[in-house]
């Protein structure tokens, strides 16, 4: 147990105990659910990891994912696979088309023949 986990457990346990003290005059069906809820949340925050991400960070990432609107834009290209996240679709499509034009290479017939020859020779051995 790390010092951080110990402090989280101490703080969460303290909050659960305060809730218990405030509600101890009530029947156990009243005070037990909030106390158990505080204990479970404390244990999750201190020890639980989802896909190697601490529980609090995972919850914050989920909130960010659902609160921020994202759009995936696919641009047809010459065999290149590209997905960009963007809020302005038109500008993003124009930028992607310009990038594809800049990076597109043209191959001569000799390049294709040389590649074919290399592949054929590699297949024979």
N, C-alpha and C positions, 0 to 999 in steps of 0.2 A: 504494500500500500504506500503510495507516495504521499508527500506532505499536502499536495493539492487535494488529493482524494480525501485525506483525513480532515482537512478544513471544510470541504464540501459536506462530508458526512456530519461533522460537528454542527455546522450552520443549519443544515436541513433537519437534523435531529432536534436541535434547539427550537426551530420553528414548529415542528410537530409536537414537541412538549408544551410549547406555549398554547397551541390550539387545544391540546388536551386539557391544560389547566383552565382555559376559558370555558370549556364545555363539560368539565368533569361532573357538574351538578346534573347534567342531562343523562338520560339513559344511554347505554352503550351503543344503541342503534343510531344515535345522533352524533356522538363524538368520534366513533370508530372510523367511519368512511373518510372524513377529512384527514385524520391522522394517518391512516393507511395510504391515502393519496400523496400526502407530503413525503412519507417514507419512500414510496415507490419512485416518485419523481427525483428524490435525492439520490437514490441508488442508481437510477438511470443516468443522471448527470455525472455522477462520480465514476461509474464503472462501464457503462454501456458504450460500445463502438459499433457503428453500422458501416460495413465495407471499409473498415480501418479509419473511419472519421468519427471523432468524438460526438456524442449525442447532441450537445448544444450546437456545435458547428453544423451538424446534419439538419437540425431543425431550422437554423438560420438560412442554410442553403435552400431548403424546401420553400421557406417564405419568399426568398428572393426569386426563386423559379416561378412561383405562382403570382407574385405581385408585378413582376416585370414582363411586359409583353415581348415575345420574340417571334420572329417570322423566319422561316427557312426558305431561301430562294435558290432554285436550281437553274443553272444556265446551261443550255445544250452546248457542248463543245466537242472538239475532235478527240474523244477518248479520255479527256481529263474529267475527273470526278471532283466537283466542288460544291460545297454547301457553305453558305455564309449566313450569319445571323445579322439581321438588320431591321431597323425600324422604318427606313425609307427604301422601299422596294425599287423604285425607278432608278434612283441614283446608284444603288448597289449593282443593279443589272448593267448599267452603263460602264461602271468601273470594272466589272468582271469581263465584259466583252473587250474592253481596251487591254486588260491584262492578257487575255487569251491571244489577241492579235500580236502583242509584243513578244510573247513566249512561243508562239507557233513556229515550228521549224518545217522547212520543206526538204524532202528527201529526193535525191535523184535516183534514177533507175540503177545506176552503178552501186549506190549505197544498198539498195534492196538486193541486188544480185550478190554483193559481197556478204551481206547478212545471211542470205539463203545458202550460200556456199559454206559459210562457217557452221551453220546449223546442220547441213547435210554431212559434213565431215565429222562433226561431233556425234552424230547419230550412228555412224558406221563403227566407231571404236567401242 
